[in-house]
Amino acid sequence: MKPSFDKSQLAPNNITLGIIGGGQLGKMIGIEAKRMSLNLAYLDPDKTCPASTIADQMIVSDFKDEKSILELARKSDVLTYEIELANSLVLKDLESKGHVVHPASGVLNTIQNKLRQKRFLKTKGIPVPEFEEVTSVEQARKICKEFDYPLILKACEDSYDGRGNFLIRSPRDVERGIRYFEGRKCMIEKFIHFSKEVSVMVARNTRGQIVSFPLVQNIHTNGILDTTIVPAGVNGNVESNAKLIAEKVVKSLKGVGIFGIEMFLDDNKLMINEIAPRPHNSGHYSIEACSVSQFELHIRAVLGLPLVKPRLLTPVVMMNILGIPNYTGEYSFRGIDKALAIPGLKLHFYGKRITKPQRKLGHFTITAENTEEALSTARRVRSLLRVGKPRGNKKEN
């Protein structure tokens, strides 16, 4: 383990931040870290992952590989992660040996299992939809009858962007859903007929200082975040309550770092959907539209530095740029020239070499005088900006 660093006397390049995961979130953490002159060590199974372009050291390995995580820890002053697939048991062992891991292994262990996450929240008196663990097809049918249709069957682990969800509309869907997740532990959750999906990014540092970003509205398509609108367009009481709930979640976890707290809004009532113990897609807008970004506050938090309350500087809309349906392979972006001529646009391309169906390849933000103008302009950009196959490439997978 490297000797403890004195955060009151930061010197250029004397701190190495170890990050498990080199995807777009890891890259964006790294871009902010480089502004602060930190060294970056990454662990990712893809040697050409987005963060590889800014890494000082790169370990190519599976996220859960014990030997590789230990190697990363030896190179780093502080360990963090951009993906819930990190190995919480190995991280717990590292903590017992004096290594600094934020958010802590116990936080990751609670959050990376959706059933465990919901049980934790319920014990803390934090509002969540009704849920039950699935133990058999017959028991699942019984739960569905009690909860009434529709319901959501969820894989407890290793699922994101809606890929771990199965909508049960009627009794005949129950067995089909169980088969869909064959061999995986599942839970059933009552379907919430929400008026809006909203989220709050919350940062907490090692001193217990906590700050929140504005409440945002999220629009999902096929379980994947499509659009984030800021401000969220709700009354002040809803926003205040959302921030109180989100901060209670992070305080209850004793989490250190940035957290994305996703919620359902139904008739001015809020319920937690999911928690992300890392920067989140719905917080990308903060790079252009806030006084401080989610990535800077994550770094400040895990290094034990002071946090400042984020201020929203301008209304903003963020839209994701996703891969082509039914195609895996190399790709290119089309319409960049026309899109870049539009005022208020900021493009973010992640640098992934291969596209897959619905894979997140980038995003863009539009800042404007109001959300209506930002949304209208964002839709115009989307009509211009396209992901395409390389010229002459007719292969489809």
Order of alpha helices (4+ residues) and beta strands (2+ residues): beta-alpha-beta-beta-alpha-beta-alpha-alpha-alpha-beta-alpha-beta-beta-alpha-beta-beta-beta-beta-beta-alpha-beta-beta-alpha-alpha-beta-beta-alpha-beta-beta-alpha-beta
